[in-house]
Amino acid sequence: MAPARPPTARFAGLIVAMFALGIALPAGTASAAPPTGLRAAAAPDDDVEGGTPALRAQLEAASKGYLDAKRALETSVQRQQQLTAQLKTTEAELSHRSGKVGTIAGMAYRTGRLGTVSALLNSNTPEGFMDRAAALGAVAANEDRALRDLLATKDEVTRTQVALDGEIREQQKQVAVMAKRKEQAERALTVATTRAQATADSGDSNRGTSTANATPAPRNSDGSWPSESCSVNDPTPASGCVTPRTLHALNQAKAAGFTRYVSCHRNGGSGEHPKGRACDFAAQKSGFGGNATGGDKTYGNNLAAYFIRNADRLAVLYVIWYRQIWLPSSGWKAYSGAGGDPSSAHTNHVHLSVY
């Protein structure tokens, strides 16, 4: 009699037989296996995320440009606040120095300027002569210093005011850039999205709640986001690589309790997945499937809300969920799933793209 096969071998053989017969595995049998709902094996030109490569390029450029302008605006506002405080201090110093020079001028007017020759001739002793000579030098130095300080303070006030005016112009420029980038994103979405979908999906049914705060991703000293490449291993079953900032966002979401199936890197195609700057978070416990409903949709709502709440901390470019897209410039907008399936319509997963 042949020896009994171990349980694990029998189970593996059963799975092989089931696949050979075309029998589907029960949901949750192998949670680590890549789900089939996202068409992971699609050809590189197949836009499994919905939309078009041109649309995603427009959204990426618009959101990046908006975030860059927003950062520049915030930096300029901080600089304006510093200059305003500096101007206030300098103007107070100018008032003080003007008063000091005025006092010196008033004394000279009332008493007459002490003549050098008369002051020295009126000294009765050699010691008195030296004392008066020293006093004359001190008076002259004091008057000269007071005048120099006054002129220097006036120059500082002028320079500070010029710098302040420059920051105001810089802010106006960045606000204009932000408005232009907002228009760019919304125009691209308008072209790609039908009026019927925009009407059907413009409600608040996708809004979730989240109070968790993410740890901010590292920034440059000027507040900008450092340039990153696809340089660290993708820990999700998709394998490949991701950027350090993408990995940070993924880990922060997990730390906040969003631990269902995730897939990040994707070979080929357009958008941020091949660049390692995007992840798809399944709404259902068993992975990517049909349209999320009930508790699964609530999970997706809350995950999307988490990314939006922490958009500035995680460098979020956009979030797509349930036929809608969230942009830092415009908030929620309708998003057309061109494929008409749960993957391209994003009704089975939350898509996150980061800077």
Backbone hydrogen bonds in HBPLUS format (Angstrom, degrees):
<---DONOR---> <-ACCEPTOR-->    atom                        ^
c    i                          cat <-CA-CA->   ^        H-A-AA   ^      H-
h    n   atom  resd res      DA  || num        DHA   H-A  angle D-A-AA Bond
n    s   type  num  typ     dist DA aas  dist angle  dist       angle   num
A0009-ALA N   A0006-PRO O   3.04 MM   3  5.37 118.9  2.42 105.7 120.3     1
A0010-ARG N   A0006-PRO O   2.98 MM   4  6.32 160.9  2.01 157.4 163.6     2
A0011-PHE N   A0007-PRO O   2.89 MM   4  6.09 154.5  1.96 149.2 156.0     3
A0012-ALA N   A0008-THR O   2.94 MM   4  6.17 156.6  2.00 145.5 151.8     4
A0013-GLY N   A0009-ALA O   2.87 MM   4  6.10 159.2  1.92 150.0 155.9     5
A0014-LEU N   A0010-ARG O   2.93 MM   4  6.13 147.4  2.04 141.4 150.5     6
A0015-ILE N   A0011-PHE O   3.01 MM   4  6.32 154.8  2.08 147.6 153.4     7
A0016-VAL N   A0012-ALA O   3.04 MM   4  6.34 162.4  2.07 151.0 155.3     8
A0017-ALA N   A0013-GLY O   2.97 MM   4  6.18 160.3  2.01 147.5 152.9     9
A0018-MET N   A0014-LEU O   2.89 MM   4  6.13 153.3  1.96 147.4 155.0    10
A0019-PHE N   A0015-ILE O   2.94 MM   4  6.25 159.9  1.99 154.5 159.0    11
A0020-ALA N   A0016-VAL O   2.95 MM   4  6.20 154.6  2.01 147.1 154.6    12
A0021-LEU N   A0017-ALA O   3.00 MM   4  6.24 140.7  2.16 142.6 152.7    13
A0023-ILE N   A0018-MET O   2.79 MM   5  4.98 164.5  1.81 153.1 149.9    14
A0022-GLY N   A0019-PHE O   3.07 MM   3  4.92 151.2  2.15  96.6 105.6    15
A0029-THR N   A0026-PRO O   3.15 MM   3  5.69 154.9  2.22 141.1 138.7    16
A0033-ALA N   A0030-ALA O   3.09 MM   3  5.63 158.1  2.14 115.3 122.0    17
A0039-ARG N   A0036-THR O   3.26 MM   3  5.68 170.1  2.27 119.0 121.1    18
A0042-ALA N   A0039-ARG O   3.04 MM   3  5.48 151.9  2.12 123.5 123.0    19
A0046-ASP N   A0043-ALA O   2.90 MM   3  5.28 160.9  1.93 118.4 124.8    20
A0048-VAL N   A0046-ASP O   2.92 MM   2  5.75 122.1  2.26 113.7  97.1    21
A0050-GLY N   A0047-ASP O   3.20 MM   3  5.66 169.0  2.21 115.7 118.5    22
A0056-ARG N   A0052-THR O   3.04 MM   4  6.38 165.3  2.06 158.2 161.1    23
A0057-ALA N   A0053-PRO O   2.92 MM   4  6.11 152.0  2.00 147.3 155.3    24
A0058-GLN N   A0054-ALA O   2.98 MM   4  6.20 154.1  2.05 145.6 152.3    25
A0059-LEU N   A0055-LEU O   2.89 MM   4  6.19 159.3  1.93 153.3 159.3    26
A0060-GLU N   A0056-ARG O   2.88 MM   4  6.00 157.0  1.94 144.3 150.7    27
A0061-ALA N   A0057-ALA O   2.99 MM   4  6.13 168.5  2.01 147.4 150.7    28
A0062-ALA N   A0058-GLN O   2.85 MM   4  5.94 160.0  1.89 148.4 154.7    29
A0063-SER N   A0059-LEU O   2.91 MM   4  5.95 165.6  1.93 145.9 150.3    30
A0064-LYS N   A0060-GLU O   2.93 MM   4  6.01 163.5  1.95 150.5 155.7    31
A0065-GLY N   A0061-ALA O   2.93 MM   4  5.95 163.7  1.95 143.9 149.3    32
A0066-TYR N   A0062-ALA O   2.89 MM   4  6.02 150.9  1.98 142.6 151.2    33
A0067-LEU N   A0063-SER O   2.92 MM   4  6.10 164.8  1.94 150.4 153.9    34
A0068-ASP N   A0064-LYS O   2.89 MM   4  6.11 159.9  1.93 154.4 160.1    35
A0069-ALA N   A0065-GLY O   3.01 MM   4  6.14 161.0  2.04 144.5 149.6    36
A0070-LYS N   A0066-TYR O   2.82 MM   4  6.00 153.2  1.89 148.4 156.9    37
A0071-ARG N   A0067-LEU O   2.94 MM   4  6.10 157.3  1.99 145.9 151.1    38
A0072-ALA N   A0068-ASP O   2.99 MM   4  6.24 160.3  2.03 147.1 152.6    39
A0073-LEU N   A0069-ALA O   2.82 MM   4  6.01 151.8  1.90 146.3 154.3    40
A0074-GLU N   A0070-LYS O   2.94 MM   4  6.19 160.6  1.98 148.6 153.4    41
A0075-THR N   A0071-ARG O   2.96 MM   4  6.21 158.1  2.01 150.0 156.0    42
A0076-SER N   A0072-ALA O   2.93 MM   4  6.11 154.9  1.99 144.2 151.2    43
A0077-VAL N   A0073-LEU O   2.84 MM   4  6.09 155.1  1.91 152.2 159.2    44
A0078-GLN N   A0074-GLU O   3.04 MM   4  6.28 159.4  2.08 146.5 151.6    45
A0079-ARG N   A0075-THR O   2.97 MM   4  6.23 156.3  2.03 144.9 151.8    46
A0080-GLN N   A0076-SER O   2.80 MM   4  6.04 150.8  1.89 146.4 154.9    47
A0081-GLN N   A0077-VAL O   2.95 MM   4  6.23 156.0  2.01 148.9 154.8    48
A0082-GLN N   A0078-GLN O   3.00 MM   4  6.32 155.1  2.06 147.2 153.9    49
A0083-LEU N   A0079-ARG O   2.89 MM   4  6.12 160.8  1.93 150.5 155.8    50
A0084-THR N   A0080-GLN O   2.81 MM   4  5.98 153.3  1.88 149.8 157.3    51
A0085-ALA N   A0081-GLN O   3.09 MM   4  6.30 160.6  2.13 146.0 150.2    52
A0086-GLN N   A0082-GLN O   2.89 MM   4  6.12 155.2  1.96 145.5 153.4    53
A0087-LEU N   A0083-LEU O   2.74 MM   4  5.90 154.4  1.81 147.0 154.0    54
A0088-LYS N   A0084-THR O   3.01 MM   4  6.23 155.1  2.08 143.8 150.3    55
A0089-THR N   A0085-ALA O   3.06 MM   4  6.33 159.0  2.11 147.2 152.3    56
A0090-THR N   A0086-GLN O   2.88 MM   4  6.07 162.0  1.91 151.2 156.6    57
A0091-GLU N   A0087-LEU O   2.85 MM   4  5.96 157.6  1.90 149.2 155.0    58
A0092-ALA N   A0088-LYS O   3.12 MM   4  6.30 150.1  2.21 140.3 148.0    59
A0093-GLU N   A0089-THR O   3.01 MM   4  6.31 151.6  2.09 144.3 152.3    60
A0094-LEU N   A0090-THR O   2.80 MM   4  6.06 147.7  1.90 144.6 154.3    61
A0095-SER N   A0091-GLU O   2.96 MM   4  6.19 153.9  2.02 142.9 149.2    62
A0096-HIS N   A0092-ALA O   3.05 MM   4  6.33 154.3  2.12 142.6 149.5    63
A0097-ARG N   A0093-GLU O   2.89 MM   4  6.13 164.0  1.92 152.0 156.0    64
A0098-SER N   A0094-LEU O   2.83 MM   4  5.94 156.2  1.88 149.0 155.9    65
A0099-GLY N   A0095-SER O   3.05 MM   4  6.20 153.6  2.12 141.9 148.6    66
A0100-LYS N   A0096-HIS O   3.01 MM   4  6.32 146.6  2.13 142.7 152.2    67
A0101-VAL N   A0097-ARG O   2.97 MM   4  6.24 164.2  2.00 153.2 155.9    68
A0102-GLY N   A0098-SER O   2.90 MM   4  6.04 152.0  1.98 143.0 151.8    69
A0103-THR N   A0099-GLY O   2.93 MM   4  6.16 145.8  2.05 140.8 149.2    70
A0104-ILE N   A0100-LYS O   3.13 MM   4  6.48 158.4  2.18 147.4 152.4    71
A0105-ALA N   A0101-VAL O   2.93 MM   4  6.19 161.9  1.97 151.3 156.3    72
A0106-GLY N   A0102-GLY O   2.87 MM   4  6.02 151.6  1.95 144.4 152.4    73
A0107-MET N   A0103-THR O   3.00 MM   4  6.26 157.6  2.05 150.7 155.7    74
A0108-ALA N   A0104-ILE O   3.09 MM   4  6.33 158.0  2.14 147.2 153.3    75
A0109-TYR N   A0105-ALA O   3.01 MM   4  6.22 146.8  2.12 143.0 151.9    76
A0110-ARG N   A0106-GLY O   3.01 MM   4  6.27 157.1  2.06 149.6 155.0    77
A0111-THR N   A0107-MET O   2.96 MM   4  5.99 169.2  1.98 154.9 158.0    78
A0112-GLY N   A0108-ALA O   2.81 MM   4  4.89 132.6  2.04 124.7 135.4    79
A0119-ALA N   A0115-GLY O   3.05 MM   4  5.97 154.7  2.12 140.3 147.8    80
A0120-LEU N   A0116-THR O   3.13 MM   4  6.30 155.0  2.19 144.9 151.2    81
A0121-LEU N   A0117-VAL O   2.85 MM   4  6.05 159.7  1.89 155.5 161.8    82
A0122-ASN N   A0118-SER O   3.06 MM   4  6.02 146.6  2.17 144.1 150.8    83
A0123-SER N   A0120-LEU O   3.28 MM   3  5.58 161.7  2.31 107.3 111.4    84
A0129-PHE N   A0125-THR O   2.91 MM   4  6.22 152.4  1.99 149.4 157.2    85
A0130-MET N   A0126-PRO O   3.10 MM   4  6.41 157.8  2.15 147.7 151.8    86
A0131-ASP N   A0127-GLU O   2.94 MM   4  6.24 159.1  1.99 150.8 157.1    87
A0132-ARG N   A0128-GLY O   2.91 MM   4  6.10 163.7  1.94 151.9 155.8    88
A0133-ALA N   A0129-PHE O   3.00 MM   4  6.20 152.6  2.07 144.0 152.1    89
A0134-ALA N   A0130-MET O   2.97 MM   4  6.20 159.1  2.02 149.9 154.8    90
A0135-ALA N   A0131-ASP O   2.90 MM   4  6.15 154.4  1.97 147.4 155.0    91
A0136-LEU N   A0132-ARG O   2.92 MM   4  6.12 157.9  1.97 148.7 153.8    92
A0137-GLY N   A0133-ALA O   3.14 MM   4  6.42 155.7  2.20 144.3 150.3    93
A0138-ALA N   A0134-ALA O   3.02 MM   4  6.29 155.1  2.08 149.0 155.5    94
A0139-VAL N   A0135-ALA O   2.95 MM   4  6.19 161.1  1.99 152.8 157.5    95
A0140-ALA N   A0136-LEU O   3.04 MM   4  6.22 165.6  2.06 149.7 153.5    96
A0141-ALA N   A0137-GLY O   2.95 MM   4  6.09 160.8  1.99 147.1 152.8    97
A0142-ASN N   A0138-ALA O   2.89 MM   4  6.02 155.4  1.95 146.8 153.5    98
A0143-GLU N   A0139-VAL O   2.99 MM   4  6.20 162.8  2.02 151.9 156.1    99
A0144-ASP N   A0140-ALA O   2.92 MM   4  6.06 160.7  1.96 147.9 153.9   100
A0145-ARG N   A0141-ALA O   2.89 MM   4  6.00 161.3  1.93 148.0 152.9   101
A0146-ALA N   A0142-ASN O   2.98 MM   4  6.11 159.4  2.03 145.7 151.4   102
A0147-LEU N   A0143-GLU O   3.07 MM   4  6.29 157.1  2.13 146.4 152.0   103
A0148-ARG N   A0144-ASP O   2.95 MM   4  6.20 162.0  1.99 149.9 155.2   104
A0149-ASP N   A0145-ARG O   2.87 MM   4  6.02 162.8  1.90 152.0 156.8   105
A0150-LEU N   A0146-ALA O   3.03 MM   4  6.17 152.8  2.10 140.4 148.0   106
A0151-LEU N   A0147-LEU O   2.98 MM   4  6.25 163.6  2.00 153.9 157.3   107
A0152-ALA N   A0148-ARG O   2.91 MM   4  6.10 161.2  1.94 151.9 157.4   108
A0153-THR N   A0149-ASP O   2.95 MM   4  6.07 155.2  2.01 146.0 152.4   109
A0154-LYS N   A0150-LEU O   2.99 MM   4  6.25 154.9  2.06 147.1 154.0   110
A0155-ASP N   A0151-LEU O   3.00 MM   4  6.28 155.6  2.06 146.5 152.9   111
A0156-GLU N   A0152-ALA O   2.97 MM   4  6.24 151.5  2.05 143.4 151.4   112
A0157-VAL N   A0153-THR O   2.95 MM   4  6.21 155.2  2.01 149.5 155.7   113
A0158-THR N   A0154-LYS O   3.05 MM   4  6.35 157.3  2.10 146.9 152.8   114
A0159-ARG N   A0155-ASP O   2.91 MM   4  6.20 164.4  1.93 153.3 157.1   115
A0160-THR N   A0156-GLU O   2.90 MM   4  6.02 162.4  1.93 149.8 154.9   116
A0161-GLN N   A0157-VAL O   2.98 MM   4  6.13 156.4  2.04 146.9 153.2   117
A0162-VAL N   A0158-THR O   2.98 MM   4  6.24 155.3  2.04 149.7 156.3   118
A0163-ALA N   A0159-ARG O   2.95 MM   4  6.20 162.3  1.98 150.7 155.4   119
A0164-LEU N   A0160-THR O   2.88 MM   4  6.04 152.3  1.95 145.0 153.2   120
A0165-ASP N   A0161-GLN O   2.93 MM   4  6.16 156.8  1.99 146.3 152.0   121
A0166-GLY N   A0162-VAL O   2.96 MM   4  6.22 149.7  2.05 144.4 153.1   122
A0167-GLU N   A0163-ALA O   3.00 MM   4  6.33 149.0  2.09 146.3 153.8   123
A0168-ILE N   A0164-LEU O   3.11 MM   4  6.41 151.7  2.19 146.5 154.0   124
A0169-ARG N   A0165-ASP O   3.08 MM   4  6.40 154.3  2.14 145.7 152.2   125
A0170-GLU N   A0166-GLY O   2.91 MM   4  6.18 150.1  2.00 143.6 152.6   126
A0171-GLN N   A0167-GLU O   2.91 MM   4  6.15 152.2  1.98 145.9 152.7   127
A0172-GLN N   A0168-ILE O   3.06 MM   4  6.33 157.9  2.11 145.8 151.5   128
A0173-LYS N   A0169-ARG O   3.00 MM   4  6.26 151.8  2.08 144.7 152.4   129
A0174-GLN N   A0170-GLU O   2.97 MM   4  6.26 160.2  2.01 150.5 155.2   130
A0175-VAL N   A0171-GLN O   2.91 MM   4  6.09 158.6  1.96 153.0 158.8   131
A0176-ALA N   A0172-GLN O   3.10 MM   4  6.27 151.2  2.19 139.8 147.3   132
A0177-VAL N   A0173-LYS O   2.98 MM   4  6.33 149.6  2.07 145.0 153.7   133
A0178-MET N   A0174-GLN O   2.89 MM   4  6.14 160.3  1.93 150.4 155.2   134
A0179-ALA N   A0175-VAL O   3.00 MM   4  6.23 156.4  2.06 145.4 151.5   135
A0180-LYS N   A0176-ALA O   2.97 MM   4  6.19 151.4  2.06 143.1 151.2   136
A0181-ARG N   A0177-VAL O   2.87 MM   4  6.14 159.2  1.92 154.1 159.3   137
A0182-LYS N   A0178-MET O   2.91 MM   4  6.07 152.9  1.98 145.8 153.6   138
A0183-GLU N   A0179-ALA O   2.98 MM   4  6.17 157.8  2.03 143.6 149.5   139
A0184-GLN N   A0180-LYS O   2.88 MM   4  6.14 150.6  1.97 144.0 152.8   140
A0185-ALA N   A0181-ARG O   3.06 MM   4  6.31 162.8  2.09 150.1 152.4   141
A0186-GLU N   A0182-LYS O   3.03 MM   4  6.24 169.4  2.04 153.6 156.8   142
A0187-ARG N   A0183-GLU O   2.83 MM   4  5.85 152.8  1.91 147.7 155.2   143
A0188-ALA N   A0184-GLN O   3.09 MM   4  6.25 156.9  2.15 144.0 149.9   144
A0189-LEU N   A0185-ALA O   3.03 MM   4  6.30 155.6  2.10 147.5 154.3   145
A0190-THR N   A0186-GLU O   2.89 MM   4  6.03 150.8  1.97 141.7 150.1   146
A0191-VAL N   A0187-ARG O   3.09 MM   4  6.32 156.0  2.15 147.3 152.3   147
A0192-ALA N   A0188-ALA O   3.19 MM   4  6.37 148.2  2.30 138.9 147.3   148
A0193-THR N   A0189-LEU O   2.87 MM   4  5.80 129.8  2.12 148.9 160.2   149
A0198-ALA N   A0194-THR O   3.03 MM   4  6.28 159.6  2.07 149.6 155.9   150
A0199-THR N   A0195-ARG O   2.98 MM   4  6.18 151.0  2.06 147.2 154.1   151
A0200-ALA N   A0196-ALA O   2.96 MM   4  6.15 157.4  2.01 145.6 152.3   152
A0201-ASP N   A0197-GLN O   2.94 MM   4  5.95 151.1  2.02 152.8 158.2   153
A0207-ARG N   A0204-ASP O   3.22 MM   3  5.55 167.9  2.24 116.7 118.1   154
A0217-ALA N   A0313-ARG O   2.90 MM  96  6.04 169.2  1.91 162.4 158.9   155
A0220-ASN N   A0224-SER O   2.80 MM   4  5.30 175.7  1.80 162.9 164.4   156
A0223-GLY N   A0220-ASN O   2.95 MM   3  5.24 162.3  1.98 115.0 118.7   157
A0231-SER N   A0229-SER O   2.86 MM   2  5.40 119.6  2.23 113.1  95.9   158
A0232-VAL N   A0242-VAL O   3.05 MM  10  5.49 167.5  2.06 168.9 168.7   159
A0242-VAL N   A0232-VAL O   2.81 MM  10  5.49 153.7  1.88 154.9 163.3   160
A0234-ASP N   A0240-GLY O   3.12 MM   6  5.42 166.0  2.14 123.1 121.2   161
A0239-SER N   A0236-THR O   2.96 MM   3  5.80 169.1  1.97 131.2 133.9   162
A0243-THR N   A0276-GLY O   2.95 MM  33  5.51 153.8  2.02 142.9 135.0   163
A0246-THR N   A0243-THR O   3.09 MM   3  5.19 120.5  2.46 100.1 114.6   164
A0247-LEU N   A0243-THR O   3.03 MM   4  6.35 164.2  2.06 159.1 163.1   165
A0248-HIS N   A0244-PRO O   2.93 MM   4  6.14 148.6  2.03 140.7 149.7   166
A0249-ALA N   A0245-ARG O   3.03 MM   4  6.29 158.4  2.08 145.2 149.8   167
A0250-LEU N   A0246-THR O   2.93 MM   4  6.20 160.1  1.97 152.6 158.3   168
A0251-ASN N   A0247-LEU O   2.93 MM   4  6.12 164.7  1.95 151.3 154.9   169
A0252-GLN N   A0248-HIS O   2.90 MM   4  6.07 153.4  1.97 148.7 156.6   170
A0253-ALA N   A0249-ALA O   2.98 MM   4  6.18 155.2  2.04 147.1 153.2   171
A0254-LYS N   A0250-LEU O   3.08 MM   4  6.37 157.6  2.13 147.8 153.8   172
A0255-ALA N   A0251-ASN O   2.91 MM   4  6.12 157.2  1.96 145.6 152.1   173
A0256-ALA N   A0252-GLN O   3.01 MM   4  6.24 133.4  2.24 138.0 150.1   174
A0256-ALA N   A0253-ALA O   3.13 MM   3  5.05 129.6  2.40  92.1 105.7   175
A0258-PHE N   A0253-ALA O   3.04 MM   5  5.52 160.4  2.08 151.0 145.3   176
A0257-GLY N   A0254-LYS O   2.93 MM   3  5.18 160.3  1.97 109.7 115.3   177
A0282-ALA N   A0261-TYR O   2.86 MM  21  5.38 155.5  1.92 157.0 163.9   178
A0263-SER N   A0280-ASP O   2.96 MM  17  5.26 157.5  2.01 147.9 155.4   179
A0280-ASP N   A0263-SER O   2.71 MM  17  5.26 165.5  1.73 153.7 158.5   180
A0275-LYS N   A0272-GLU O   3.01 MM   3  5.09 130.4  2.26 101.3 115.6   181
A0277-ARG N   A0272-GLU O   3.00 MM   5  4.98 167.9  2.01 145.6 142.0   182
A0276-GLY N   A0273-HIS O   2.98 MM   3  5.17 161.8  2.02 110.8 116.4   183
A0354-VAL N   A0277-ARG O   2.97 MM  77  5.55 162.6  2.00 155.3 159.7   184
A0279-CYS N   A0352-LEU O   2.98 MM  73  5.40 148.0  2.08 145.1 155.2   185
A0352-LEU N   A0279-CYS O   2.93 MM  73  5.40 162.3  1.96 162.2 167.4   186
A0281-PHE N   A0350-VAL O   2.83 MM  69  5.03 168.8  1.84 147.1 150.4   187
A0350-VAL N   A0281-PHE O   2.86 MM  69  5.03 157.5  1.91 141.2 143.2   188
A0283-ALA N   A0348-ASN O   3.06 MM  65  5.62 164.1  2.09 138.5 135.6   189
A0287-GLY N   A0284-GLN O   3.15 MM   3  5.35 162.1  2.18 108.1 113.6   190
A0292-ALA N   A0347-THR O   2.81 MM  55  5.96 168.6  1.82 157.8 156.3   191
A0296-ASP N   A0293-THR O   3.04 MM   3  5.47 128.2  2.32 151.6 142.7   192
A0297-LYS N   A0293-THR O   3.31 MM   4  4.77 153.3  2.39  96.7 101.6   193
A0298-THR N   A0294-GLY O   3.09 MM   4  6.43 155.4  2.15 147.9 155.5   194
A0299-TYR N   A0295-GLY O   2.90 MM   4  6.11 149.5  1.99 141.4 149.5   195
A0300-GLY N   A0296-ASP O   3.05 MM   4  6.40 158.4  2.10 145.0 149.8   196
A0301-ASN N   A0297-LYS O   2.77 MM   4  6.05 157.9  1.82 151.8 158.6   197
A0302-ASN N   A0298-THR O   2.88 MM   4  6.09 163.5  1.90 152.0 155.6   198
A0303-LEU N   A0299-TYR O   2.93 MM   4  6.14 153.6  2.00 149.0 156.7   199
A0304-ALA N   A0300-GLY O   2.93 MM   4  6.09 167.1  1.95 152.3 155.6   200
A0305-ALA N   A0301-ASN O   2.95 MM   4  6.17 156.9  2.01 145.2 152.2   201
A0306-TYR N   A0302-ASN O   2.89 MM   4  6.10 143.0  2.03 139.5 149.5   202
A0306-TYR N   A0303-LEU O   3.10 MM   3  4.98 118.6  2.50  90.9 106.2   203
A0307-PHE N   A0303-LEU O   3.09 MM   4  6.46 159.4  2.14 154.0 157.4   204
A0308-ILE N   A0304-ALA O   3.03 MM   4  6.28 153.9  2.10 148.6 156.3   205
A0309-ARG N   A0305-ALA O   2.86 MM   4  5.99 160.3  1.90 148.1 153.5   206
A0310-ASN N   A0306-TYR O   3.09 MM   4  6.25 147.2  2.20 142.9 151.4   207
A0311-ALA N   A0308-ILE O   3.24 MM   3  4.86 165.3  2.26 105.4 104.3   208
A0313-ARG N   A0310-ASN O   3.05 MM   3  5.15 120.8  2.42  98.7 114.1   209
A0314-LEU N   A0310-ASN O   2.90 MM   4  6.03 148.1  2.00 158.6 167.6   210
A0315-ALA N   A0311-ALA O   2.97 MM   4  5.69 113.3  2.43 140.3 151.6   211
A0316-VAL N   A0311-ALA O   3.06 MM   5  4.77 165.2  2.08 135.1 139.8   212
A0355-TYR N   A0315-ALA O   2.77 MM  40  5.40 154.2  1.83 157.7 166.5   213
A0317-LEU N   A0353-SER O   2.76 MM  36  5.40 162.0  1.80 137.9 142.6   214
A0353-SER N   A0318-TYR O   3.10 MM  35  5.52 159.6  2.14 169.6 169.2   215
A0319-VAL N   A0326-TRP O   3.07 MM   7  5.04 152.5  2.15 136.0 144.5   216
A0326-TRP N   A0319-VAL O   2.64 MM   7  5.04 163.4  1.67 155.8 162.0   217
A0320-ILE N   A0351-HIS O   2.97 MM  31  4.98 157.5  2.02 135.2 142.3   218
A0351-HIS N   A0320-ILE O   2.89 MM  31  4.98 169.4  1.90 151.6 154.1   219
A0321-TRP N   A0324-GLN O   2.84 MM   3  5.40 161.6  1.87 155.4 161.8   220
A0324-GLN N   A0321-TRP O   3.12 MM   3  5.40 137.0  2.31 105.8 118.1   221
A0322-TYR N   A0346-HIS O   2.56 MM  24  4.98 155.8  1.62 145.6 136.7   222
A0323-ARG N   A0345-ALA O   2.90 MM  22  5.16 146.3  2.02 169.1 174.5   223
A0335-TYR N   A0323-ARG O   2.80 MM  12  4.91 161.7  1.84 128.1 123.5   224
A0325-ILE N   A0333-LYS O   2.70 MM   8  5.27 160.6  1.74 155.5 162.6   225
A0333-LYS N   A0325-ILE O   2.75 MM   8  5.27 145.7  1.86 145.7 157.4   226
A0327-LEU N   A0331-GLY O   2.96 MM   4  5.02 158.6  2.01 126.6 129.3   227
A0330-SER N   A0327-LEU O   3.15 MM   3  5.28 131.5  2.40 101.4 113.8   228
A0331-GLY N   A0327-LEU O   2.80 MM   4  5.02 155.3  1.86 153.8 150.9   229
A0340-GLY N   A0337-GLY O   2.94 MM   3  5.52 149.1  2.04 118.3 127.3   230
A0345-ALA N   A0341-ASP O   2.94 MM   4  5.97 154.0  2.01 159.8 168.3   231
A0346-HIS N   A0342-PRO O   2.97 MM   4  5.63 109.6  2.48 123.2 136.3   232
A0347-THR N   A0342-PRO O   2.96 MM   5  4.94 149.3  2.06 138.8 147.1   233
A0346-HIS N   A0343-SER O   3.13 MM   3  5.01 147.2  2.24  95.3 105.3   234
